[in-house]
Structure formats: C-alpha cells, structure tokens
Amino acid sequence: RVSDKYPGDMDKLRCMSIIEEGGEKCINMAHLAIVGSHAVNGVARIHSEIIKETIFKNFYDLDPEKFQNKTNGITPRRWMVLCNPELADAIAERIGDEWITDLSQLRKIEKFAEVPSFVQKVQQVKNPRYSPGNETHLGMNLDSK
C-alpha cells in the first residue's frame, strides 16, 4: 500500500518498512503491529494524538481510519456502584441515580455537604475493608477516614 500511495518514494517506503535495513536486517515490531492490526488505539486521547502527529505519522497519513481512541477508564459504575454499593446508595438516596452515567450530576451532592445525616452516612459507608489490602499490594496506606 505504501508504494501505491507514494510511487517512487523510496525514503517513505524505507521508513515505513516492516524490515529495517542497514547492517543486520531486523523486524520493526511496532510497524508489524500497525500493519497487521485492524485498528491502532492510543488509549488516552493525548497518546492517540502523539502517535498520529509524530511517532507513526506516516502510517496515520496512509490509513487514518485505522487510528482510533478508546479510553479504558474506570467508570463510576465499576468504581463505586460495584466496589462500594453502600456509598452509591447513600448518594442515590439524595440525588437519584442519574450520576452513575452522568458524572456532572454529582455536583448536586454539594448542597448536602453540611447535612449531618448525609455526612455521617458517607463516613459510615466509606470502605475501610479495602485499605489493608491496598497497603499490601500497593505498598501504601489508603486512609479511609
């Protein structure tokens, strides 16, 4: 495909080749991965832009639709609804459950920051049972207070 899009451009062909010439021939694994994949994902938006604009610009110019961005972030559903359902319920009791899919809704809990019953409930359901395990696995103490 490179020679079809850039006929006669040996420099372009050389810099995008799967096999690196010069001295001992080597396989460029990054190029092989791009050529052999149906999509290239930068994971974070900034990384996607970096690979499109600099690192793999030639490959992006050749096949821009192959380069995508899908962030593998932690969703509120996973982070709180599954890991600490009691905290999720405490929030939902005050503002409903739309916040699970629309984080901007969490602003609504600000007005409850000084409500003693809400503050007490949140303090009660914060998850201290995860802190000791994190200390062991991460080498840090996460204070649940």
Secondary structure, 3 states (H helix, E strand, C coil): CHHHHCCCCHHHHHHHCCEECCCCCEECHHHHHHHHCCCEECCCHHHHHHHHHHHCHHHHHHCHHHEECCCCCCCHHHHHHHCCHHHHHHHHHHHCCHHHCCHHHHHHHHHHCCCHHHHHHHHHHCCHHHHHHHHHHHCCCCCCC
